[in-house]
Amino acid sequence: MTAQPLYKINQRVQERKKANLGISDRDVRSISKRRLEGFLKYKNERKFTIVGKPKLKADSLKRKSWLYPIIEDGKKRIEWKIQGMLKPVEE
């Protein structure tokens, strides 16, 4: 039995942070530049809107997870993200 999807259509969500050590997956600066410039100038705060019904998808180990069709703010292309990568918007 699978849990119900957490998010509804037209709900606003944002990405969860991907790294715990202060280095983001989107931080492409070198170590010396990080020391000189200090903290991140940008954070993983991309915001999305869910635009359709989620799909239940199984991976190669037969684990099921919900995939959501989402659109990032300011863009028109639909992306698919797993429920575990998203969280409600904190404003």
Beta strands, then each sheet from edge to edge (+ up, - down):
strand 1: 12-15
strand 2: 47-50
strand 3: 55-58
strand 4: 64-72
strand 5: 78-82
strand 6: 86-88
sheet 1: 3+ 4- 2+ 1- 6+
sheet 2: 3+ 4- 5+
end
